[in-house]
């Protein structure tokens, strides 16, 4: 299957830098800000965006992680995923500005599940969605606020986000299905 | 419905592979955190109906299953056998078939007859989870003991676990032996010869005749409840005698070459198989066992619930 590199390590770094500034701009600063990465690669991206904001603003930015497996609506269809990962959020989300960070936005079902899960942790003042790649193909009325790269894809395509913490290198690759 | 990971039912740890047991323990980890949330509930089993069918008395196991089910958003019904149609002479299969006709998804069963869970699982389509069947197995207790040991020691492989007490009548002992040996732990049993099964060595365990030997050998002691009716049946001369010879006391533990973790499946007979200062002491993990019980049961329910959507064709419908 042909693989195209959409972003290399330096391009990802530039995208994250811009996304970090946009987060601060959209939130009007860093007060009450909470970055929540969606397991698994969203967690690494949230970590990096957080570090970039901390470097630029000189203030600590709290991070959380969220595993949405138990809030999925397709347990019947695909069966349980082998292992559910860790969820770690502050005791209450009341009054916070929560920025959801994920690697790829596609159908929107992950984000739907994340929004449901947040509701069980409190009532954030505002929730923003920040994704490295928006590949289109939404099945729900959900749109991102901050995007690293937007592109149109076919249903058979795969968009792989690789991060060095888990995959040994940084890249965004498009794997095209051969007809 | 048949789960790809575990099959349809959980009747015991004997039929499971080491990988399947590890999967359950690993899946239990994130479920611990769910019970710490402000809203202790996730929607994973929303719309599933689970019947807790208890033919024997149980407080801890039934409540633990019920919490696990509710924290996964399942709808639950408890059937106690006194005052139900069971008391009127209905058979196990008839009871379960009637429940199934009301479109349930899972049955958690405790029964006095060994093999009851398997028997039921072979006759109904719902998932069946064994919550203790006679002297056979109590798999979720075995799993929660293993999770607690893994939490405490960081590993199970090579760990030395001595099970102390009435091995002969204990389903907890059997599930512990199957599960622990599959994951590479060394298991010994210790108790009066009248309460050890005749061929217990065939299960791959060592027999230590004296409690002092078990304490000198083990990293952890799993102290079983001495069923008081065993005395009437003549298996032991008296409770005082049992405590004197096999009781886990702080004096005996003080002579251990290393610090032992102390497990007990409950309910305890304080002053018989275990002394109060041991049960409440710093090495006791008896309450963490109870906490882990909910997480392990959530993991089992979750893993059994997910299945292939074409199960009706498999069932010949």
Interface residues (C-beta under 8 A of the other chain):
Chain A: X67 X69 X70 X71 X72 X75 X76 X77 X78 X79 X80 X82 X83 X84 X85 X86 X87 X88 X91 X92 X116 X117 X120 X121 X122
Chain B: X3 X4 X5 X23 X26 X27 X29 X30 X31 X33 X34 X37 X38 X39 X41 X42 X43 X44 X45 X72 X302 X303 X305 X306 X307 X308 X309
